[in-house]
Amino acid sequence: MYYARLVKYKLEAGQRSVAEKLTREFDSASRKLSGFRGNVYFFDDSAGEYRALNYWDTKEDAERAHAQLYPILMEKLQSFTKKKPSFKFFEVFDACDDGELISSHIKI
């Protein structure tokens, strides 16, 4: 059993480069934190919607990472949007349950 944190934010049209820069920065930062398992990113440029899904060993790891990263994201987004990012935590169910990292994402 492991956990995920989903963060969603919205930018104005034409700001994909901003989303890419933020994604690279937060990807690098999250990889250095305790309990990190992986990241997946979703971009919908036409709607200006961006999402980051982070996987963590424990709920506590996910919450600690969030406490560290979310305030930084909010501060950085202030230059580009007035809309606050949203977030939610999830327990991850891996149907394969074979101990591999996110094995349900791997094509067999």
C-alpha positions in Angstrom: 0.0 0.0 0.0 1.3 3.5 -0.8 -0.2 6.9 -1.3 -0.6 9.6 -3.9 -1.0 13.4 -3.9 -2.8 15.0 -6.8 -2.2 18.8 -7.3 -4.2 20.7 -9.9 -3.6 24.3 -11.1 -4.8 26.5 -13.9 -2.9 29.0 -16.0 -4.0 31.3 -18.8 -3.8 30.1 -22.4 -0.3 30.1 -23.9 1.5 29.4 -20.6 2.7 25.9 -21.3 6.3 27.0 -20.9 5.5 28.1 -17.3 3.9 24.8 -16.6 6.9 22.9 -18.0 9.3 25.0 -15.9 7.3 24.5 -12.7 7.0 20.8 -13.5 10.8 20.4 -13.9 11.5 22.3 -10.7 9.0 20.4 -8.5 9.9 17.1 -10.1 13.5 17.6 -9.0 12.5 18.8 -5.5 10.1 15.9 -4.9 12.7 13.3 -5.9 14.9 14.5 -3.0 12.2 14.0 -0.3 11.8 11.0 1.9 9.4 8.3 0.7 9.3 9.4 -2.9 8.1 6.8 -5.4 7.4 8.6 -8.6 5.6 11.4 -10.5 3.2 11.6 -13.4 2.2 14.8 -15.0 -1.0 15.7 -17.0 -1.2 18.8 -19.3 -4.3 20.1 -20.9 -3.0 23.2 -22.7 -6.2 24.1 -24.4 -8.0 24.4 -21.1 -4.9 25.7 -19.2 -5.2 22.9 -16.7 -2.2 21.1 -15.3 -1.9 18.2 -12.8 0.9 16.5 -10.9 0.4 13.1 -9.4 3.1 12.2 -6.9 3.5 8.7 -5.3 4.8 8.2 -1.8 5.6 5.3 0.5 3.3 6.4 3.3 0.6 8.9 4.0 2.9 10.7 6.3 5.5 11.0 3.5 2.9 12.5 1.2 1.7 14.9 3.8 5.3 16.0 4.7 6.1 16.6 1.0 2.9 18.5 0.6 3.6 20.7 3.6 7.0 21.5 2.1 6.1 21.9 -1.6 2.6 23.4 -1.7 3.5 26.8 -0.2 6.3 27.2 -2.7 3.9 26.3 -5.6 1.4 28.8 -4.3 4.0 31.5 -4.2 5.3 30.8 -7.7 1.8 30.7 -9.2 0.9 34.1 -7.8 2.9 35.7 -10.7 0.8 33.8 -13.3 -2.8 33.3 -11.9 -5.1 34.4 -9.1 -6.6 30.9 -8.8 -5.2 28.7 -6.0 -4.0 25.2 -6.8 -6.1 22.4 -5.3 -4.9 19.1 -3.9 -6.1 15.8 -2.7 -4.5 12.7 -1.1 -5.3 9.1 -2.2 -4.6 5.6 -1.0 -3.2 3.8 -4.1 -4.5 0.3 -5.0 -2.2 -1.5 -7.3 -4.1 -4.4 -8.9 -0.9 -6.3 -9.6 0.3 -6.0 -5.9 3.6 -7.7 -6.7 5.8 -5.2 -4.8 7.1 -3.5 -8.0 7.0 0.3 -8.2 3.7 1.2 -9.8 3.6 -2.1 -11.7 0.1 -1.3 -12.9 1.7 1.3 -15.1 4.0 -1.1 -16.8 2.9 -2.9 -20.1 3.4 -6.6 -19.9 
